[in-house]
Amino acid sequence: MDEQKVNISKFMSGLLRHFPEEYDLNYTGNGWFCLTEVIDCINNEKNTNMTLEDIQSIINESSKNRYEIDIDKNIIRASYGHSIDITMEPYNTNDIPTHLYHGTAQSNLNSIMDSGLIPQNRNKVHLTDSKSEAKKVAKRHSKVIKIFKINTEELISDGFEIANPNNDSVYTVSNVPSKYLTIL
């Protein structure tokens, strides 16, 4: 993606996941917002002339698979990562891998071993089925990192619901108590 598209994608991510009320976006339920309003907001804020095709291109080129769009209904949403209070319809909870991973800065190790993985400023904890992706995420925050392996079979059998919002490598869960974590 070129620099302008990356910039627009980051703003759109924030708009749909963290601060839609600042722009009076029309929330239609289940995390969906009016697509036309989102495009207008982006164009006004970023002084661009983005079209529906440009937004679709950003969504298609994004490696994080974080957006969903329904052109027929003129709606768009972020699939996961919200810090705002949004109710989303149930996601796929089938075919969860036996182990998932979470990367973090080493400075968080003691806190996580005391309290487990908690959502912090998001609604859910994000996990991945890829050790390399967990490392990549952790390295965004620190040069010295730790990777946790999560035993999902035990977590699920104890009543935790793990979801796969976009049927890709990102999984979400309310929290992960430290007893389910192994440091790699």
C-alpha positions as CSV (number, residue, x, y, z in Angstrom):
1,M,0.0,0.0,0.0
2,D,1.2,3.5,-0.7
3,E,1.8,6.0,2.1
4,Q,-1.5,7.8,1.6
5,K,-3.5,4.6,1.7
6,V,-1.7,3.5,4.9
7,N,-2.5,6.9,6.4
8,I,-6.2,6.5,5.4
9,S,-6.3,2.9,6.7
10,K,-5.0,4.0,10.1
11,F,-7.5,6.8,10.4
12,M,-10.3,4.6,9.3
13,S,-9.3,2.0,11.8
14,G,-9.4,4.6,14.6
15,L,-12.7,6.0,13.3
16,L,-14.4,2.6,13.3
17,R,-12.8,1.1,16.5
18,H,-12.0,4.0,18.8
19,F,-13.6,7.4,18.1
20,P,-16.7,7.3,15.9
21,E,-18.6,9.6,18.3
22,E,-16.1,12.4,17.6
23,Y,-17.4,12.5,14.0
24,D,-21.1,11.8,14.7
25,L,-21.0,8.7,12.6
26,N,-24.4,6.9,12.1
27,Y,-24.1,3.6,14.0
28,T,-26.5,1.0,12.6
29,G,-25.8,-1.8,15.1
30,N,-23.4,-4.8,15.3
31,G,-20.4,-2.5,14.8
32,W,-21.7,-1.2,11.4
33,F,-21.5,2.4,10.3
34,C,-22.8,4.2,7.3
35,L,-20.2,3.7,4.5
36,T,-21.0,7.0,2.8
37,E,-20.6,8.9,6.1
38,V,-17.2,7.2,6.7
39,I,-15.9,8.1,3.2
40,D,-17.1,11.7,3.7
41,C,-15.5,11.9,7.1
42,I,-12.2,10.6,5.7
43,N,-12.3,13.1,2.8
44,N,-13.0,16.0,5.1
45,E,-10.4,15.1,7.7
46,K,-7.7,14.0,5.4
47,N,-8.4,16.5,2.6
48,T,-8.7,13.7,0.0
49,N,-11.2,12.6,-2.6
50,M,-11.4,8.9,-1.7
51,T,-14.0,6.9,-3.5
52,L,-15.8,3.7,-2.7
53,E,-13.3,2.0,-5.0
54,D,-10.4,3.5,-3.1
55,I,-11.8,2.2,0.2
56,Q,-12.3,-1.2,-1.3
57,S,-8.7,-1.2,-2.5
58,I,-7.5,-0.3,1.0
59,I,-9.6,-3.1,2.5
60,N,-8.3,-5.6,-0.1
61,E,-4.7,-4.6,0.3
62,S,-4.7,-4.7,4.1
63,S,-2.8,-7.7,5.4
64,K,-4.7,-7.5,8.8
65,N,-8.1,-8.3,7.3
66,R,-9.6,-5.9,9.9
67,Y,-12.6,-4.4,7.9
68,E,-15.9,-5.7,6.6
69,I,-17.9,-3.9,4.0
70,D,-21.5,-4.5,2.7
71,I,-21.9,-2.3,-0.4
72,D,-25.5,-3.3,-0.9
73,K,-26.4,-2.0,2.6
74,N,-24.0,0.9,2.4
75,I,-22.2,-0.1,5.7
76,I,-18.7,-0.8,6.9
77,R,-17.2,-1.9,10.2
78,A,-14.0,-3.0,11.9
79,S,-14.0,-6.7,12.6
80,Y,-12.1,-6.6,15.9
81,G,-9.9,-4.4,18.1
82,H,-12.6,-2.0,19.4
83,S,-12.1,0.1,22.5
84,I,-15.6,1.6,22.3
85,D,-18.6,-0.3,23.6
86,I,-20.0,-2.2,20.6
87,T,-22.0,-5.4,20.4
88,M,-21.0,-7.6,17.5
89,E,-22.9,-10.7,16.4
90,P,-21.3,-14.0,17.4
91,Y,-18.3,-14.9,15.3
92,N,-16.9,-18.3,14.3
93,T,-16.0,-20.2,17.4
94,N,-15.4,-23.5,15.6
95,D,-12.0,-24.9,14.5
96,I,-10.0,-23.1,17.1
97,P,-6.3,-24.3,17.0
98,T,-5.0,-26.3,20.0
99,H,-2.6,-23.5,20.8
100,L,-2.6,-19.8,20.1
101,Y,0.1,-17.2,20.8
102,H,0.4,-13.7,22.2
103,G,3.5,-11.5,22.0
104,T,4.4,-8.7,24.4
105,A,7.2,-6.6,25.8
106,Q,9.3,-8.4,28.4
107,S,8.5,-5.5,30.8
108,N,4.9,-6.8,30.9
109,L,5.9,-10.3,32.0
110,N,5.4,-10.0,35.8
111,S,2.1,-8.2,35.4
112,I,0.8,-10.8,32.9
113,M,1.9,-13.7,35.1
114,D,0.0,-12.0,38.0
115,S,-3.1,-11.0,36.2
116,G,-3.1,-12.9,33.0
117,L,-3.8,-11.4,29.6
118,I,-6.4,-8.6,29.9
119,P,-7.8,-6.4,27.1
120,Q,-6.1,-3.2,28.3
121,N,-7.7,-0.4,26.1
122,R,-9.6,-2.8,23.9
123,N,-12.7,-4.9,24.5
124,K,-10.9,-8.3,23.8
125,V,-7.5,-9.9,24.1
126,H,-6.0,-10.6,20.6
127,L,-4.3,-13.9,20.0
128,T,-2.8,-15.4,16.8
129,D,-2.2,-18.8,15.4
130,S,1.3,-17.8,14.3
131,K,4.4,-17.5,16.5
132,S,6.0,-15.2,13.9
133,E,3.0,-12.9,13.9
134,A,3.0,-12.8,17.8
135,K,6.7,-11.8,17.6
136,K,6.0,-9.1,15.0
137,V,3.2,-7.6,17.1
138,A,5.4,-7.6,20.2
139,K,8.3,-6.0,18.4
140,R,6.1,-3.0,17.6
141,H,6.2,-2.2,21.4
142,S,9.7,-3.3,22.5
143,K,13.0,-4.8,21.3
144,V,13.0,-7.3,24.2
145,I,9.9,-9.5,23.9
146,K,8.2,-12.5,25.3
147,I,5.9,-14.9,23.5
148,F,3.1,-16.8,25.3
149,K,1.6,-20.0,24.1
150,I,-2.0,-20.5,25.2
151,N,-3.6,-23.9,25.7
152,T,-7.0,-23.2,24.0
153,E,-8.4,-26.6,24.8
154,E,-8.2,-26.0,28.5
155,L,-9.4,-22.4,28.1
156,I,-12.5,-23.5,26.1
157,S,-13.3,-26.4,28.5
158,D,-13.3,-23.9,31.4
159,G,-15.9,-21.8,29.7
160,F,-13.9,-19.2,27.8
161,E,-15.2,-18.3,24.3
162,I,-12.5,-17.8,21.7
163,A,-13.7,-16.3,18.4
164,N,-12.1,-15.9,15.0
165,P,-13.7,-12.6,13.7
166,N,-12.5,-12.7,10.2
167,N,-11.6,-16.4,9.7
168,D,-7.9,-15.4,9.5
169,S,-5.0,-15.5,12.0
170,V,-6.5,-13.2,14.6
171,Y,-8.5,-14.7,17.5
172,T,-10.2,-12.9,20.3
173,V,-11.1,-13.8,23.9
174,S,-12.3,-11.8,26.9
175,N,-9.2,-12.5,28.9
176,V,-6.6,-15.3,29.5
177,P,-5.8,-16.2,33.1
178,S,-2.1,-16.9,33.7
179,K,-2.7,-20.6,34.4
180,Y,-3.3,-21.1,30.6
181,L,0.0,-19.3,29.6
182,T,3.3,-20.9,28.8
183,I,6.3,-18.6,28.2
184,L,8.3,-19.7,25.1
